Amino acid sequence: MKTEIELNLELEKLKQLHKNVSTIQAPLDDEGTKFATLFLKRADRATHAVVGKLAQGNDPLKAVEACLKNCYIGGDDLNTVLNDEEALMSCEIAIVEFLQKRLAILKKN
């Protein structure tokens, strides 16, 4: 696990490279005292398509896993979350929010 200082320095570098960087903190224990921090770049069209298809299948956690694998750009080791089922499940709601798109406005003229 990286220290807070290491994570902050890495985040600043990633912001320069990717412009938009999101952070997910996945709990690694039941007490909520240990977290894995993951930095994600914006999801592209292909990622949205894969995640959408997997989310409709029998195992929606595969969609979460696919999104994390495709968008992960830094932070703590991704496998820390991928290999911890509870941590992976805790990311589900954050991933849904992460994938929200901007809302277009439709006007009838």
C-alpha positions as YAML, in Angstrom:
chain: A
units: angstrom
residues:
- id: 1
  name: MET
  ca: [0.00, 0.00, 0.00]
- id: 2
  name: LYS
  ca: [1.24, 3.44, -0.89]
- id: 3
  name: THR
  ca: [1.48, 6.24, 1.65]
- id: 4
  name: GLU
  ca: [-0.80, 9.26, 1.43]
- id: 5
  name: ILE
  ca: [2.14, 11.39, 0.29]
- id: 6
  name: GLU
  ca: [3.00, 8.92, -2.50]
- id: 7
  name: LEU
  ca: [-0.64, 8.81, -3.62]
- id: 8
  name: ASN
  ca: [-0.92, 12.61, -3.68]
- id: 9
  name: LEU
  ca: [2.27, 12.98, -5.75]
- id: 10
  name: GLU
  ca: [1.12, 10.31, -8.17]
- id: 11
  name: LEU
  ca: [-2.32, 11.94, -8.48]
- id: 12
  name: GLU
  ca: [-0.80, 15.28, -9.43]
- id: 13
  name: LYS
  ca: [1.27, 13.64, -12.19]
- id: 14
  name: LEU
  ca: [-1.74, 11.71, -13.46]
- id: 15
  name: LYS
  ca: [-3.88, 14.86, -13.60]
- id: 16
  name: GLN
  ca: [-1.30, 16.44, -15.92]
- id: 17
  name: LEU
  ca: [-1.38, 13.38, -18.20]
- id: 18
  name: HIS
  ca: [-5.09, 12.56, -18.21]
- id: 19
  name: LYS
  ca: [-6.80, 15.85, -17.31]
- id: 20
  name: ASN
  ca: [-9.78, 14.08, -15.65]
- id: 21
  name: VAL
  ca: [-8.85, 11.60, -12.92]
- id: 22
  name: SER
  ca: [-11.33, 9.95, -10.56]
- id: 23
  name: THR
  ca: [-10.46, 8.25, -7.28]
- id: 24
  name: ILE
  ca: [-12.08, 5.20, -5.74]
- id: 25
  name: GLN
  ca: [-11.26, 4.18, -2.19]
- id: 26
  name: ALA
  ca: [-12.25, 0.55, -1.66]
- id: 27
  name: PRO
  ca: [-12.50, -0.64, 1.96]
- id: 28
  name: LEU
  ca: [-10.28, -3.60, 2.73]
- id: 29
  name: ASP
  ca: [-11.60, -4.32, 6.21]
- id: 30
  name: ASP
  ca: [-14.94, -4.33, 8.03]
- id: 31
  name: GLU
  ca: [-13.88, -1.57, 10.40]
- id: 32
  name: GLY
  ca: [-13.34, 0.90, 7.56]
- id: 33
  name: THR
  ca: [-9.79, 1.67, 8.63]
- id: 34
  name: LYS
  ca: [-7.89, 0.24, 5.65]
- id: 35
  name: PHE
  ca: [-8.53, 1.32, 2.06]
- id: 36
  name: ALA
  ca: [-7.09, 0.70, -1.39]
- id: 37
  name: THR
  ca: [-6.94, 3.87, -3.45]
- id: 38
  name: LEU
  ca: [-7.38, 3.52, -7.21]
- id: 39
  name: PHE
  ca: [-7.03, 6.29, -9.79]
- id: 40
  name: LEU
  ca: [-9.16, 5.99, -12.92]
- id: 41
  name: LYS
  ca: [-9.11, 7.78, -16.27]
- id: 42
  name: ARG
  ca: [-12.35, 8.61, -18.03]
- id: 43
  name: ALA
  ca: [-14.02, 5.57, -19.61]
- id: 44
  name: ASP
  ca: [-13.96, 5.49, -23.39]
- id: 45
  name: ARG
  ca: [-16.71, 4.26, -25.73]
- id: 46
  name: ALA
  ca: [-15.34, 0.70, -25.91]
- id: 47
  name: THR
  ca: [-15.25, 0.47, -22.10]
- id: 48
  name: HIS
  ca: [-18.86, 1.68, -21.85]
- id: 49
  name: ALA
  ca: [-19.90, -0.96, -24.38]
- id: 50
  name: VAL
  ca: [-18.12, -3.83, -22.61]
- id: 51
  name: VAL
  ca: [-19.31, -2.80, -19.15]
- id: 52
  name: GLY
  ca: [-22.90, -2.38, -20.38]
- id: 53
  name: LYS
  ca: [-22.91, -5.84, -21.92]
- id: 54
  name: LEU
  ca: [-21.35, -7.49, -18.84]
- id: 55
  name: ALA
  ca: [-23.70, -5.68, -16.45]
- id: 56
  name: GLN
  ca: [-26.66, -7.40, -18.11]
- id: 57
  name: GLY
  ca: [-25.14, -10.86, -17.65]
- id: 58
  name: ASN
  ca: [-25.27, -13.34, -14.78]
- id: 59
  name: ASP
  ca: [-22.33, -11.80, -12.89]
- id: 60
  name: PRO
  ca: [-22.52, -7.98, -12.77]
- id: 61
  name: LEU
  ca: [-19.25, -7.88, -10.82]
- id: 62
  name: LYS
  ca: [-17.53, -8.80, -14.08]
- id: 63
  name: ALA
  ca: [-18.65, -5.37, -15.32]
- id: 64
  name: VAL
  ca: [-17.07, -3.68, -12.31]
- id: 65
  name: GLU
  ca: [-13.89, -5.67, -12.84]
- id: 66
  name: ALA
  ca: [-13.77, -4.82, -16.55]
- id: 67
  name: CYS
  ca: [-14.27, -1.13, -15.86]
- id: 68
  name: LEU
  ca: [-11.51, -1.08, -13.25]
- id: 69
  name: LYS
  ca: [-9.11, -2.96, -15.51]
- id: 70
  name: ASN
  ca: [-9.77, -0.63, -18.47]
- id: 71
  name: CYS
  ca: [-9.71, 2.66, -16.58]
- id: 72
  name: TYR
  ca: [-7.07, 2.04, -13.89]
- id: 73
  name: ILE
  ca: [-4.07, 4.35, -14.26]
- id: 74
  name: GLY
  ca: [-2.49, 4.27, -10.82]
- id: 75
  name: GLY
  ca: [-2.77, 4.26, -7.07]
- id: 76
  name: ASP
  ca: [-2.50, 1.12, -5.01]
- id: 77
  name: ASP
  ca: [-2.11, -2.23, -6.76]
- id: 78
  name: LEU
  ca: [-5.32, -2.99, -8.68]
- id: 79
  name: ASN
  ca: [-5.06, -6.68, -7.77]
- id: 80
  name: THR
  ca: [-5.55, -5.73, -4.13]
- id: 81
  name: VAL
  ca: [-9.17, -4.93, -5.02]
- id: 82
  name: LEU
  ca: [-9.68, -7.50, -7.79]
- id: 83
  name: ASN
  ca: [-8.57, -10.35, -5.52]
- id: 84
  name: ASP
  ca: [-10.73, -9.23, -2.58]
- id: 85
  name: GLU
  ca: [-14.37, -10.00, -3.37]
- id: 86
  name: GLU
  ca: [-15.72, -7.69, -0.64]
- id: 87
  name: ALA
  ca: [-13.55, -4.80, -1.87]
- id: 88
  name: LEU
  ca: [-14.63, -5.45, -5.46]
- id: 89
  name: MET
  ca: [-18.31, -5.50, -4.50]
- id: 90
  name: SER
  ca: [-17.87, -2.24, -2.59]
- id: 91
  name: CYS
  ca: [-16.78, -0.56, -5.84]
- id: 92
  name: GLU
  ca: [-20.02, -1.36, -7.67]
- id: 93
  name: ILE
  ca: [-21.96, 1.79, -6.72]
- id: 94
  name: ALA
  ca: [-18.89, 3.99, -7.28]
- id: 95
  name: ILE
  ca: [-18.43, 2.52, -10.77]
- id: 96
  name: VAL
  ca: [-22.08, 3.18, -11.64]
- id: 97
  name: GLU
  ca: [-21.60, 6.81, -10.58]
- id: 98
  name: PHE
  ca: [-18.23, 6.98, -12.38]
- id: 99
  name: LEU
  ca: [-19.87, 5.90, -15.66]
- id: 100
  name: GLN
  ca: [-22.65, 8.51, -15.52]
- id: 101
  name: LYS
  ca: [-22.66, 10.69, -18.59]
- id: 102
  name: ARG
  ca: [-23.32, 14.38, -18.91]
- id: 103
  name: LEU
  ca: [-26.98, 15.11, -19.51]
- id: 104
  name: ALA
  ca: [-27.94, 16.62, -22.84]
- id: 105
  name: ILE
  ca: [-30.81, 19.07, -23.01]
- id: 106
  name: LEU
  ca: [-33.58, 18.45, -25.51]
- id: 107
  name: LYS
  ca: [-35.70, 21.42, -26.56]
- id: 108
  name: LYS
  ca: [-38.64, 21.31, -28.91]
- id: 109
  name: ASN
  ca: [-38.73, 24.41, -31.09]
...
